[in-house]
Amino acid sequence: MTLTLVGSVLLCLSLMMIFAGFPKQIWNQYKTQACGISLVVVIPALGVFVTRAVYVGIKDQDWFIMIPDVFGAVFSFVLLLQYLKYRNKPPVSK
């Protein structure tokens, strides 16, 4: 019971963090057509989300951790693609 409650809180907080921060960054970069985040931030985030989702999926199958990590991996991958697309472009006005 206690682990389920803690897991539910973890799931909600993680999803709030992922759905509040990443989409805003993705949208801002799309609007300005420029990188607003460093590759040094994107690559480790993508690595952590992907590795942890795979590990949890194989070992524990703990959905409280896996669900936010899958979303985090998808958003991090989009940020990586934006970085590669916009890295040499000057920002356009908003």
C-alpha positions in Angstrom: 0.0 0.0 0.0 2.7 2.5 1.0 4.9 1.6 -2.0 1.9 2.1 -4.3 1.2 5.5 -2.8 4.9 6.6 -3.1 5.0 5.2 -6.7 1.8 7.1 -7.6 3.3 10.4 -6.2 6.6 9.7 -8.1 4.6 9.1 -11.3 2.6 12.3 -11.0 5.6 14.5 -10.1 7.7 13.0 -12.9 5.1 13.5 -15.5 4.5 17.0 -14.3 8.2 17.8 -14.7 8.4 16.1 -18.1 5.2 17.7 -19.5 5.9 21.1 -18.1 9.6 21.6 -19.1 10.3 19.6 -22.2 7.3 20.7 -24.4 7.9 24.4 -23.5 11.6 24.0 -24.6 10.7 22.2 -27.8 8.1 24.9 -28.6 10.5 27.7 -27.9 13.2 26.2 -30.1 10.6 25.6 -32.9 9.4 29.2 -32.7 12.9 30.7 -32.8 14.4 28.0 -35.1 17.5 28.0 -32.9 19.0 25.8 -30.1 18.1 27.0 -26.7 19.6 24.1 -24.8 23.1 22.6 -24.8 23.9 19.2 -26.3 25.7 18.5 -22.9 22.2 18.6 -21.3 20.3 16.7 -24.0 22.6 13.7 -24.4 22.8 12.7 -20.7 19.1 13.2 -20.3 18.3 11.0 -23.3 20.8 8.4 -22.0 19.3 8.3 -18.5 15.7 8.1 -19.7 16.4 5.4 -22.2 18.7 3.3 -20.0 16.4 3.5 -17.0 13.3 2.6 -19.0 15.0 -0.4 -20.5 16.4 -1.5 -17.2 13.1 -1.1 -15.4 11.3 -2.9 -18.2 13.6 -5.8 -18.1 14.2 -6.1 -14.3 11.3 -4.7 -12.3 8.6 -3.8 -14.8 7.8 -0.9 -12.5 5.4 1.2 -14.4 5.7 4.1 -12.0 9.2 4.7 -13.3 8.9 3.4 -16.8 6.0 5.6 -18.0 7.7 8.9 -17.2 11.0 7.7 -18.6 9.5 6.7 -21.9 8.0 10.2 -22.3 11.2 11.7 -21.2 13.2 9.7 -23.7 10.8 10.8 -26.5 11.0 14.5 -25.6 14.8 14.3 -25.2 15.0 12.7 -28.6 13.0 15.5 -30.1 15.3 18.0 -28.4 18.3 16.2 -29.9 16.7 16.3 -33.4 16.1 20.0 -32.9 19.6 20.6 -31.8 20.9 18.8 -35.0 18.6 20.8 -37.2 19.0 24.3 -35.6 22.6 24.2 -34.3 24.1 26.5 -37.0 21.1 28.8 -37.5 20.8 32.2 -35.9 17.5 32.7 -34.0 14.6 34.3 -35.8 12.5 36.9 -34.0 9.6 35.7 -32.0 
